[in-house]
Amino acid sequence: MADNKKALKQDRKRVSAEQPYELSYFRKKHGLSVDQAKDIIKKAGNDRDKANKLAEQQTK
């Protein structure tokens, strides 16, 4: 068990294009291709709220 309990918390306000499960969830949620999802996450700077807004704008 780790001594630093704070290091174990998940940061739900960020999204990473480098984590396959996060990328897969994000692209399926918004109906995007892998390249589109990666581009949106890059533009949003890993901010999940901003990435979701950009994805919603793109899919409209």
GUVO-335132 format. One record per atom (N, C-alpha, C, O): atom name; x, y, z. Coordinates in nm, 3 decimals. Each point is the difference from the previous one (the first is absolute). Layout:
@atom: CA | px: X | py: Y | pz: Z
...
This chain:
@atom: N | px: 0.084 | py: -0.118 | pz: 0.000
@atom: CA | px: -0.084 | py: 0.118 | pz: 0.000
@atom: C | px: 0.089 | py: 0.125 | pz: 0.000
@atom: O | px: 0.100 | py: 0.005 | pz: 0.071
@atom: N | px: -0.136 | py: 0.092 | pz: -0.147
@atom: CA | px: 0.081 | py: 0.121 | pz: -0.014
@atom: C | px: -0.016 | py: 0.090 | pz: 0.122
@atom: O | px: -0.108 | py: 0.006 | pz: 0.060
@atom: N | px: 0.215 | py: 0.063 | pz: -0.025
@atom: CA | px: -0.005 | py: 0.093 | pz: 0.112
@atom: C | px: -0.072 | py: 0.129 | pz: -0.037
@atom: O | px: -0.067 | py: 0.061 | pz: 0.083
@atom: N | px: 0.081 | py: -0.018 | pz: -0.208
@atom: CA | px: -0.059 | py: 0.124 | pz: -0.045
@atom: C | px: -0.138 | py: -0.030 | pz: -0.060
@atom: O | px: -0.010 | py: -0.035 | pz: -0.118
@atom: N | px: -0.092 | py: 0.050 | pz: 0.196
@atom: CA | px: -0.136 | py: -0.033 | pz: -0.045
@atom: C | px: -0.049 | py: 0.095 | pz: -0.109
@atom: O | px: -0.083 | py: -0.038 | pz: -0.082
@atom: N | px: 0.133 | py: 0.160 | pz: 0.079
@atom: CA | px: -0.042 | py: 0.096 | pz: -0.101
@atom: C | px: 0.044 | py: -0.042 | pz: -0.140
@atom: O | px: -0.065 | py: 0.036 | pz: -0.098
@atom: N | px: 0.172 | py: -0.111 | pz: 0.088
@atom: CA | px: 0.051 | py: -0.043 | pz: -0.129
@atom: C | px: -0.091 | py: -0.104 | pz: -0.064
@atom: O | px: 0.013 | py: -0.027 | pz: -0.120
@atom: N | px: -0.104 | py: -0.033 | pz: 0.195
@atom: CA | px: -0.087 | py: -0.104 | pz: -0.052
@atom: C | px: -0.131 | py: 0.054 | pz: -0.056
@atom: O | px: -0.070 | py: -0.073 | pz: -0.071
@atom: N | px: 0.037 | py: 0.196 | pz: 0.099
@atom: CA | px: -0.127 | py: 0.057 | pz: -0.048
@atom: C | px: 0.003 | py: 0.018 | pz: -0.151
@atom: O | px: 0.103 | py: 0.033 | pz: -0.059
@atom: N | px: -0.218 | py: -0.056 | pz: -0.002
@atom: CA | px: -0.012 | py: 0.021 | pz: -0.144
@atom: C | px: -0.035 | py: 0.145 | pz: -0.027
@atom: O | px: -0.077 | py: 0.060 | pz: 0.074
@atom: N | px: 0.132 | py: -0.006 | pz: -0.177
@atom: CA | px: -0.029 | py: 0.137 | pz: -0.037
@atom: C | px: -0.103 | py: -0.001 | pz: -0.112
@atom: O | px: 0.035 | py: -0.017 | pz: -0.116
@atom: N | px: -0.160 | py: 0.033 | pz: 0.151
@atom: CA | px: -0.109 | py: -0.012 | pz: -0.095
@atom: C | px: -0.018 | py: 0.125 | pz: -0.087
@atom: O | px: -0.080 | py: 0.000 | pz: -0.094
@atom: N | px: 0.151 | py: 0.106 | pz: 0.124
@atom: CA | px: -0.012 | py: 0.122 | pz: -0.079
@atom: C | px: 0.095 | py: 0.002 | pz: -0.119
@atom: O | px: 0.003 | py: 0.097 | pz: -0.076
@atom: N | px: 0.075 | py: -0.204 | pz: 0.061
@atom: CA | px: 0.096 | py: -0.006 | pz: -0.109
@atom: C | px: -0.027 | py: -0.122 | pz: -0.086
@atom: O | px: -0.049 | py: -0.103 | pz: 0.048
@atom: N | px: 0.082 | py: 0.115 | pz: -0.174
@atom: CA | px: -0.011 | py: -0.112 | pz: -0.093
@atom: C | px: 0.134 | py: -0.012 | pz: -0.072
@atom: O | px: 0.062 | py: 0.100 | pz: -0.035
@atom: N | px: -0.019 | py: -0.223 | pz: 0.013
@atom: CA | px: 0.130 | py: -0.022 | pz: -0.062
@atom: C | px: -0.016 | py: -0.079 | pz: -0.129
@atom: O | px: -0.063 | py: -0.106 | pz: -0.003
@atom: N | px: 0.120 | py: 0.157 | pz: -0.103
@atom: CA | px: -0.002 | py: -0.071 | pz: -0.127
@atom: C | px: 0.102 | py: -0.114 | pz: 0.001
@atom: O | px: 0.000 | py: -0.084 | pz: -0.090
@atom: N | px: 0.086 | py: 0.080 | pz: 0.191
@atom: CA | px: 0.103 | py: -0.104 | pz: 0.010
@atom: C | px: -0.053 | py: -0.126 | pz: 0.070
@atom: O | px: 0.063 | py: -0.105 | pz: -0.009
@atom: N | px: -0.177 | py: 0.115 | pz: 0.076
@atom: CA | px: -0.059 | py: -0.115 | pz: 0.069
@atom: C | px: -0.107 | py: -0.061 | pz: -0.090
@atom: O | px: -0.103 | py: 0.063 | pz: -0.025
@atom: N | px: 0.125 | py: -0.184 | pz: -0.025
@atom: CA | px: -0.093 | py: -0.061 | pz: -0.096
@atom: C | px: -0.145 | py: -0.007 | pz: 0.050
@atom: O | px: -0.092 | py: 0.024 | pz: -0.078
@atom: N | px: 0.072 | py: -0.057 | pz: 0.205
@atom: CA | px: -0.137 | py: -0.010 | pz: 0.050
@atom: C | px: -0.069 | py: 0.135 | pz: 0.007
@atom: O | px: -0.121 | py: 0.008 | pz: -0.025
@atom: N | px: 0.194 | py: 0.098 | pz: 0.057
@atom: CA | px: -0.060 | py: 0.134 | pz: 0.004
@atom: C | px: -0.032 | py: 0.048 | pz: -0.141
@atom: O | px: -0.107 | py: 0.057 | pz: -0.023
@atom: N | px: 0.198 | py: -0.081 | pz: -0.069
@atom: CA | px: -0.023 | py: 0.040 | pz: -0.139
@atom: C | px: -0.118 | py: -0.075 | pz: -0.058
@atom: O | px: -0.083 | py: 0.059 | pz: -0.069
@atom: N | px: 0.074 | py: -0.188 | pz: 0.096
@atom: CA | px: -0.109 | py: -0.082 | pz: -0.050
@atom: C | px: -0.134 | py: 0.047 | pz: 0.056
@atom: O | px: -0.097 | py: 0.013 | pz: -0.075
@atom: N | px: 0.091 | py: 0.014 | pz: 0.204
@atom: CA | px: -0.124 | py: 0.048 | pz: 0.062
@atom: C | px: -0.041 | py: 0.135 | pz: -0.059
@atom: O | px: -0.116 | py: 0.020 | pz: -0.036
@atom: N | px: 0.212 | py: 0.072 | pz: 0.026
@atom: CA | px: -0.029 | py: 0.134 | pz: -0.049
@atom: C | px: -0.052 | py: -0.003 | pz: -0.144
@atom: O | px: -0.098 | py: 0.067 | pz: -0.032
@atom: N | px: 0.164 | py: -0.143 | pz: -0.053
@atom: CA | px: -0.042 | py: -0.002 | pz: -0.141
@atom: C | px: -0.134 | py: -0.069 | pz: -0.018
@atom: O | px: -0.081 | py: 0.044 | pz: -0.082
@atom: N | px: 0.055 | py: -0.151 | pz: 0.157
@atom: CA | px: -0.130 | py: -0.067 | pz: -0.010
@atom: C | px: -0.112 | py: 0.087 | pz: 0.054
@atom: O | px: -0.110 | py: 0.002 | pz: -0.054
@atom: N | px: 0.137 | py: 0.071 | pz: 0.161
@atom: CA | px: -0.099 | py: 0.089 | pz: 0.060
@atom: C | px: -0.047 | py: 0.104 | pz: -0.100
@atom: O | px: -0.118 | py: 0.036 | pz: -0.002
@atom: N | px: 0.210 | py: 0.013 | pz: -0.080
@atom: CA | px: -0.033 | py: 0.109 | pz: -0.093
@atom: C | px: -0.011 | py: -0.047 | pz: -0.146
@atom: O | px: -0.027 | py: 0.082 | pz: -0.088
@atom: N | px: 0.046 | py: -0.210 | pz: 0.062
@atom: CA | px: -0.010 | py: -0.051 | pz: -0.136
@atom: C | px: 0.110 | py: 0.051 | pz: -0.091
@atom: O | px: -0.025 | py: 0.036 | pz: -0.115
@atom: N | px: 0.146 | py: -0.033 | pz: 0.164
@atom: CA | px: 0.114 | py: 0.054 | pz: -0.074
@atom: C | px: 0.094 | py: -0.111 | pz: -0.045
@atom: O | px: -0.002 | py: -0.111 | pz: 0.053
@atom: N | px: 0.085 | py: 0.143 | pz: -0.152
@atom: CA | px: 0.107 | py: -0.091 | pz: -0.037
@atom: C | px: 0.115 | py: 0.020 | pz: 0.099
@atom: O | px: 0.000 | py: 0.096 | pz: 0.077
@atom: N | px: 0.096 | py: -0.185 | pz: -0.081
@atom: CA | px: 0.115 | py: 0.011 | pz: 0.090
@atom: C | px: 0.076 | py: 0.130 | pz: -0.027
@atom: O | px: 0.037 | py: 0.071 | pz: 0.094
@atom: N | px: -0.016 | py: -0.039 | pz: -0.220
@atom: CA | px: 0.073 | py: 0.123 | pz: -0.035
@atom: C | px: -0.075 | py: 0.125 | pz: 0.043
@atom: O | px: 0.061 | py: 0.095 | pz: 0.050
@atom: N | px: -0.193 | py: -0.094 | pz: -0.067
@atom: CA | px: -0.079 | py: 0.115 | pz: 0.043
@atom: C | px: 0.008 | py: 0.018 | pz: 0.151
@atom: O | px: 0.017 | py: 0.111 | pz: 0.049
@atom: N | px: -0.027 | py: -0.221 | pz: 0.025
@atom: CA | px: 0.005 | py: 0.005 | pz: 0.146
@atom: C | px: 0.136 | py: 0.052 | pz: 0.047
@atom: O | px: 0.007 | py: 0.084 | pz: 0.089
@atom: N | px: 0.100 | py: -0.136 | pz: -0.149
@atom: CA | px: 0.134 | py: 0.045 | pz: 0.038
@atom: C | px: 0.018 | py: 0.149 | pz: -0.028
@atom: O | px: 0.059 | py: 0.072 | pz: 0.081
@atom: N | px: -0.110 | py: -0.026 | pz: -0.195
@atom: CA | px: 0.012 | py: 0.141 | pz: -0.037
@atom: C | px: -0.076 | py: 0.089 | pz: 0.100
@atom: O | px: 0.051 | py: 0.104 | pz: 0.041
@atom: N | px: -0.170 | py: -0.145 | pz: -0.002
@atom: CA | px: -0.079 | py: 0.078 | pz: 0.095
@atom: C | px: 0.068 | py: 0.006 | pz: 0.137
@atom: O | px: 0.006 | py: 0.105 | pz: 0.062
@atom: N | px: 0.046 | py: -0.219 | pz: -0.017
@atom: CA | px: 0.067 | py: -0.003 | pz: 0.130
@atom: C | px: 0.125 | py: 0.087 | pz: -0.004
@atom: O | px: 0.032 | py: 0.069 | pz: 0.097
@atom: N | px: 0.039 | py: -0.071 | pz: -0.209
@atom: CA | px: 0.119 | py: 0.084 | pz: -0.015
@atom: C | px: -0.038 | py: 0.149 | pz: 0.007
@atom: O | px: 0.067 | py: 0.079 | pz: 0.066
@atom: N | px: -0.175 | py: -0.043 | pz: -0.134
@atom: CA | px: -0.046 | py: 0.139 | pz: 0.001
@atom: C | px: -0.047 | py: 0.043 | pz: 0.139
@atom: O | px: 0.019 | py: 0.114 | pz: 0.039
@atom: N | px: -0.081 | py: -0.206 | pz: 0.035
@atom: CA | px: -0.055 | py: 0.031 | pz: 0.131
@atom: C | px: 0.108 | py: 0.000 | pz: 0.109
@atom: O | px: -0.025 | py: 0.047 | pz: 0.111
@atom: N | px: 0.142 | py: -0.098 | pz: -0.142
@atom: CA | px: 0.106 | py: -0.001 | pz: 0.099
@atom: C | px: -0.029 | py: -0.092 | pz: 0.117
@atom: O | px: 0.035 | py: 0.032 | pz: 0.114
@atom: N | px: -0.099 | py: -0.145 | pz: -0.138
@atom: CA | px: -0.035 | py: -0.102 | pz: 0.099
@atom: C | px: -0.110 | py: 0.042 | pz: 0.097
@atom: O | px: -0.028 | py: -0.073 | pz: 0.095
@atom: N | px: -0.036 | py: 0.187 | pz: -0.116
@atom: CA | px: -0.112 | py: 0.044 | pz: 0.083
@atom: C | px: -0.126 | py: -0.072 | pz: -0.048
@atom: O | px: -0.047 | py: 0.025 | pz: -0.111
@atom: N | px: -0.008 | py: -0.114 | pz: 0.194
@atom: CA | px: -0.114 | py: -0.083 | pz: -0.040
@atom: C | px: -0.123 | py: 0.083 | pz: -0.036
@atom: O | px: -0.066 | py: -0.029 | pz: -0.099
@atom: N | px: 0.035 | py: 0.132 | pz: 0.178
@atom: CA | px: -0.117 | py: 0.083 | pz: -0.030
@atom: C | px: 0.014 | py: 0.070 | pz: -0.135
@atom: O | px: -0.093 | py: 0.003 | pz: -0.080
@atom: N | px: 0.210 | py: 0.054 | pz: 0.057
@atom: CA | px: 0.026 | py: 0.070 | pz: -0.126
@atom: C | px: -0.003 | py: -0.098 | pz: -0.117
@atom: O | px: -0.053 | py: 0.032 | pz: -0.107
@atom: N | px: 0.110 | py: -0.151 | pz: 0.127
@atom: CA | px: 0.000 | py: -0.102 | pz: -0.106
@atom: C | px: -0.142 | py: -0.044 | pz: -0.033
@atom: O | px: -0.034 | py: -0.017 | pz: -0.117
@atom: N | px: -0.049 | py: -0.001 | pz: 0.219
@atom: CA | px: -0.140 | py: -0.038 | pz: -0.024
@atom: C | px: -0.074 | py: 0.108 | pz: -0.078
@atom: O | px: -0.078 | py: -0.032 | pz: -0.090
@atom: N | px: 0.102 | py: 0.158 | pz: 0.122
@atom: CA | px: -0.066 | py: 0.110 | pz: -0.072
@atom: C | px: 0.046 | py: 0.006 | pz: -0.146
@atom: O | px: -0.082 | py: 0.021 | pz: -0.090
@atom: N | px: 0.212 | py: -0.039 | pz: 0.067
@atom: CA | px: 0.051 | py: 0.001 | pz: -0.137
@atom: C | px: -0.057 | py: -0.118 | pz: -0.079
@atom: O | px: -0.034 | py: 0.015 | pz: -0.118
@atom: N | px: 0.024 | py: -0.130 | pz: 0.180
@atom: CA | px: -0.055 | py: -0.119 | pz: -0.068
@atom: C | px: -0.147 | py: 0.020 | pz: -0.034
@atom: O | px: -0.044 | py: -0.039 | pz: -0.108
@atom: N | px: -0.031 | py: 0.100 | pz: 0.198
@atom: CA | px: -0.142 | py: 0.026 | pz: -0.027
@atom: C | px: -0.016 | py: 0.098 | pz: -0.115
@atom: O | px: -0.091 | py: -0.014 | pz: -0.081
@atom: N | px: 0.178 | py: 0.114 | pz: 0.074
@atom: CA | px: -0.006 | py: 0.097 | pz: -0.111
@atom: C | px: 0.033 | py: -0.067 | pz: -0.132
@atom: O | px: -0.061 | py: 0.032 | pz: -0.102
@atom: N | px: 0.155 | py: -0.123 | pz: 0.103
@atom: CA | px: 0.043 | py: -0.066 | pz: -0.123
@atom: C | px: -0.105 | py: -0.097 | pz: -0.051
@atom: O | px: -0.013 | py: -0.017 | pz: -0.121
@atom: N | px: -0.062 | py: -0.046 | pz: 0.208
@atom: CA | px: -0.097 | py: -0.101 | pz: -0.042
@atom: C | px: -0.134 | py: 0.061 | pz: -0.038
@atom: O | px: -0.089 | py: -0.071 | pz: -0.047
@atom: N | px: 0.073 | py: 0.198 | pz: 0.065
@atom: CA | px: -0.128 | py: 0.065 | pz: -0.038
@atom: C | px: -0.005 | py: 0.028 | pz: -0.147
@atom: O | px: -0.099 | py: 0.054 | pz: -0.049
